[in-house]
Structures are given as structure tokens and as C-alpha cells.
Amino acid sequence: MLSFVGSSDVSPRTCLLHHELLNLMLVAMSTQLCSGPSPGPKDVHPFIDAAMLQESGVVASTVRKLLLNFITRPRFPFDGSTYPFSPEGNQSGVLQRVGSVAANFVLLPYYTFNYLLSSSSAGARSPLAEKSLLVLLVLVHYRKCLVVKSLTDNNLGDVDSTTYLRESSSFYENPYCKALENARDIQFDRVDIEGNAHNGPLVRLPFASLFDTLGLCLSDETSVLLLYSLVHGNSDFLEYVLVRTDLDTLLMPILETLYNASRRTSNQIYMLLIILLILSQDSSFNASIHKLMLPSVPWYEERLLHHTSLGSLMVIVLIRTVKYNLSKLRVRQMFSCGIHV
């Protein structure tokens, strides 16, 4: 399945096939839901464990294709062309025609719902892009526990086994996480210039398109997690973000989400604060956001903001977020993160 996903192009005729295949992969990898909150050495996840053992070429192509699906956001065909009529030989094709009509009739409500919903907003909704991102995040953030020491030590006494496992365990290297961290911009490859050879296949992506797509989709928690994974683990993508002159493309959706913190989960707020903390470590970023002027901020309701710098808006929203955390959430890590930004 991973080889097919990584090597097959998505077309109107294969869009539904890819979508259902990704659904199958999500179900097969859902065995993690039966485990505890922390991975243990006795956890058994046959499908995702097998996925971790794939060759580097399959891993790289899978990560690349899933990210391209997220970027291009392909839609299902509305005209029923997914089930074309192609009679074989001299057969009349009556059964094929009946089957095609029946399939289109059954799937018509689904097509209609998807068409109306996707065309109702600027950031078009794509079920295939959503499923691709979910599969990618499951693969990237999976950790296989490896016990370093044995529990047969006679000196353990009454030490809690859970605490001991947590302190004496490590994790296998995740090849999908490594592939995402080593992804490079398709238009500029620093590795080629510096002459540092990279072992194995490399994931090459259009960082410009990925940047723009993330800016459109940050209202979704999964997109926030992808952005966090990229700026935290991929130094090339972080550097690309920091040199962009249109930082408002990414920061305005982040600040709007933090402004509406009461409608978001604490996890989403915390991830966004960490993203801002990572970006603010760069002095050029701090200088750039204070030079970038915003003509207006339509989603800010307390007062009209005209010709306000992006940096000033960021300070206002951060103060508001810290205040909301103190009064409602009371999460210590979130408070510390907001103050440090």
C-alpha cells in the first residue's frame, strides 16, 4: 500500500481509490488507540511496525506524495467520471452500463455534499488532502519503545515498574520523521551547494507552495501540528520561513486562531505558542514583523486597528492569550511559553 501511495499519481479516475486506501491505512494503524498514553515495550502494532521497516526509497516517496496531496488538495470529480464506461471487445456492455449508473446514483449525495462544501470557502476542503495529512502525522509521530535495561534486577525493590520503564526506555529511530526533517526545497538545495552528500533518497518539496497552503489551513489542528513538526525538526524549512518577506501569510492565521482561543483546544493554542517561540528566536524575524505594516485587521473586534505593525499585533494577541490562560486554562507551560515569546 505504501509503495502504491508513493509511486502512483492522483487523477480524477484514481482519486477515490487513493482516498479509500488512506482510510484503510488509518484503520490499520488505529491499534495505537488500544494502548496507553505512553508507548510501552509490549505494545503490538503489526501494520505500523511493518511500515517502519520499509526501504528508504519507499519512505521518502510516501512522505513526498502525502505532502504533495496536502499541497495540491485534489478534489473528487463531480461528474461521475470516476466510473468510466469502457466495454471490452464486442460485448454490448449492458451490465457495465447498469453498474456505472448504479454507482453514480449511490455516490451522487456524496459528490453533491463535497462539491457544495468545498466551493463554499476560499481554502477549498479536500478529503484526500485531509486523509493524507492524517496518515503522514501518524507515521511521523509514531514511536516504538525499546527497553534498554532488564526488569530482572534484584535491587529494584518496590520501585514502580511504570516509572522504571519510563526512565530505562528509549525509542527506535522513525524513518518517516527523519525523512520529513531532511526534506529540501525543490528550487534550492543547500546540500548541493555545500557539498555535503546525503545518504539515501531525499524528499524534495516546493516550500513556497507548502508555505502558502499552511497559511490557508491553520484553522485545522492537524495543519498546526504539521507546521510545528516542520519548524521544530526541519532546519531548512525554518530558514525558508524566516527569510520570507510576506510573514503575514503565516502569522495572521496564527494570531487570529490565538485571538479566538476560547474556541480552540488547549493543545492547539500551546502548539501555536511554541511555533511563535521558535520563530522569535531569530533576531531578523523580530525586526521584520515590526517593519511589516498591516492596513487593517478585520477579525479584531475590540477596536479598529489601522496601519498597525505585525509585531504590535502579535504583542497584543499574546497578552490576550496569556490573560485567557490565567483566567480559564491555567496551564503553567502555556503561560511560560507565552511570556518567553
N, C-alpha and C positions, 0 to 999 in steps of 0.2 A: 504493500500500500504506500509506504514512504517513497519507494522508487517511482511509483506511478505519479504521485503528487509532485515530486521533484522534477520529473522529466517530461510531463505532459502539459501542453499549453491549454489554457481555458478558452473555450469557444462557445458560441451560443448552443451548439449541439452537445457539448460536454459539461456545461455549467452545472446542471442538476446532478450529474454523476459525481463531479468533484464535491458538490455540497453534501450529498449523502455519504460519500466516502469520509469526509471530515467529521460528519455526525457519528459514523461508526467508530472512528478513531477516538472521539471524545468519550463514547460509551465504554470502549475497551480500556481506556486509561482511567476510568472513574473508580477503579478499585481502591484508589487512594482515599476515597470518601469513607471506606470501611476501617481505615487506620486512625490512630490517634492524631492529635495536633502536631506531634513531633515524630519524624521518621525513626523507626526502630530497626534493629538488625534482623528481626524475624518477619518483617513485612514482606509480603509476596505480591508483586505486580507483574504478571507474566508479559503483558503486551509492552508496557513502557520500559521494562527492563530489557526486553529484546530490542526495542528502539534505540536504547543507549549503546548497543553493541554493533550498530550498523557502521559500515565503512565511512571514512571521512568524506568521500565524494557524495554519497547519499545524504549525509548530514548537511553538507554545505548546500546542495541543490534543494533540499527540503526547506531549509531556513530561508533561502533566497526566494523560492516560489511562494511561500506563505507570506513573506513580506511584500512581494510584488502584488499578490492578491489584495492585501490590505491597502496598498498604494493605488492600484488601478480601480479597485472597487467595482468589479464586473457585476452586471445585473442579469437577472433571468430574462429570457426572451418572453415577450408578452403575446406574440402572435402564434405561439404553439409550434414554432419551428424546431423545437427540441425533439419532436417525434416526426421526422420527415417520412414521406411515403416513397419507398423505393422497391417496387415489385421485382422479383427475380425471374429471369427467363421470360417465358411466355405465359406465366401464371396470371390469372385475372386480378389477383391481389385483393379480393373481397375481404378476406379475414384481416389483411393488413390495414385496409381502409377502416374497417369496423374498430379494430384495436386502436388506431390512431385517433379516431373520433371519440372513442370512449375515454382514452387517456386525456385528451384535451378537455373534454367535458368535466371530468373529475377534478382536474387541476385548474379549471377556469377561476373558481373563487380565490385560489391561492395566487394565481397570476394577477388577478384584479386587485387584491389587497396589497400585494407587493408593489404593483405599479403606482397605485394611488398614494401609498405611504412614502415611497421613495421619491416621488415627484413633488412632495409637499414641502420639502425643505431644501436649502442650498447645499448642505452637506448630505448628498444622496445616501440613503441607507442601503447597504449591500449585505444580505445574509451570508454570502460566500466570504466576503471580507471579514465579517464578524467571526465566523467559524474558523477561518484561517488564523486570525489573531488569537483566538482561544486555544487552538491546538498548539500554536507557537509558544504561548506563555506556559502552557502545561509542560511542554518539552523542555523549555529553557529553565524553569524553576524547579524541576524535579531533582531531588537529592536522594541518592542511595546510601544508606548508612553502612559504615564499616567499623566493626569493633576492633580496637587496637589491642586491648588487653583482655585477659580472660577473667571471668567472674568466679573462677575456682580458687582465688586467693583466700587462704585461711585467715588472713589478717583483716578481712573486710568487716567482720563482726556484725554489728547491727546497722551498717551503712545502707541507706535506702538504695535499692537496685536501680530505680529510675534516675536518681541523681548520679549514681556511678556510671550508668550508661551514657548520660549526657556529657560527663566530664572525660570519659575514656574513649569516645567515639569520634570518628572523622567521616568524611564523605568522599565517594568516588568522584572523579572529575566528570562533569557533564559536558559531552561534546557539543551539544546544541547551544549551551551557554557560551562555550568557548568560540563557536562559530559566529554567534551574534556579537561578541566582544571584539572579534577580529575583522568584522565587516568593514569594507572600504568603499569610498565614493567611486562610482564608476567613471567620473570625469577627472578625478585627480587621485593618484595613488602615491602617497608619501613613501611607501616601502620601495617602489621602483626607483625613486629619486635618491633615497639614502643608500640604496644598495643592500638593504637587509633582506635576505631571502626568507620567505615564509614557507614552512613545511606544510605540504598538503594543499588541497583546494581552498580557495579564498572566496568568500561571499562578497560580491560587488553589487552595490545598490546605487540608485540615483538619490543621493542625500537631499537634493533640492526638492524633489517630489515627496520624499518621506517627511521632510520638514513641513511642507505645506499641508500634507494630509493630516499630520498630527495636530496642526493648528486648527483644523476643521473638526476634529473628532475628540477633543479633550473633555467634552462633557461626559464621555463614556469612561467608566473606571478602568476598563481594560486598556484603553489607549493611554491613560495616565501611567499605568504600570509598564507599558512598553516604553514610554518616554523616560521613565525612571530607570529602567533597565539599560537604556542606551546611554544616557548621560552619566550614569554611575559606572558602567562597565566598559563602554567603548570610548576611548580617548579621542579617536579620530572624529566621531560624530560630535562629541562635546566641543572639540576645537572648531568644527564646522559651525555649530550653533553660535559660538562666541564671536565669530568673525562676520556673521550676518548683519547687515545694516537694518533689516526690517525685523528687529526683535519683537515688535508689537504683534507680528503674526502669531508668535508662540505665547508671548506673555499676556496679551489681552484675554484670551480664553482662560488662562490660568487664574488671572486676577478676578475675572468675572465669576469663576467657579468658587473661589475663596470668598468673594463678596456674598454669594448665596450659600454660605457654609451651612446654614440651618437645613438646607435641602439635600445636603451631601452626607456621605458616611464619614466617620472619623478617619478611617483608613485612607480614603481618597484625599482628605484635607492634609493628612500627615505626609503622604507621598508628594503632594504638590509643594508643601513647605520644604521638604528635603531637596526637591528639584531646584527651587529658588535658592536654597542654601548652597548647593553645588555650583550653580551659575554665579552667585555673588562672590565666590572666592576669587574670581578673576577681576583685576582692577579695571581692565578695559571694558568689561561688561558694565560695571558700575558707572563708568564715565559715559558710556554710550546711552544708557537708559535715561540719564539726566539731560542729555542733549536732544533726545528724540521727543518732539512736541506732538501732542495729540490735539486735534481741533475740537473734539468733543468726546464725551464718554456717555453714550445713551443709556447704559444699564445702571449708572449710578444715580440713585433716586433721592438722596438726602439734599443735594443742591446741584445746580448746574455747574459743570466743570468745562471751561473753555480755555484752550491754549495751555493745557497743563502738561508738564513733562511726564514721561512714562515712569521715571524714578519717583516723582512725587506721588503719583497714583499708587505705585507699589507700596510706598511707606504708609499711605492712608489705609489701604486694604489690609496690610499686615497688622497694623494697630487694631483694626476692627476684628481681625481673625483672632488675635491674642486675647482681646476682650471677650469674644464669644467663647473661647476655650475656658477662660477663667470662670465665666458665669454658668456655662452649660456642661461642657465636656469634662473639664478638669483633668486633662491628660498632661502629665508632667513633661513627657518627651516632646509633645507638641508645643508646649509653652517655651521650652528651651530652644527648640528649632526656630520658632518664630522670632525670639529675641536675638538669636545669633544672626539671622538674616538681616 
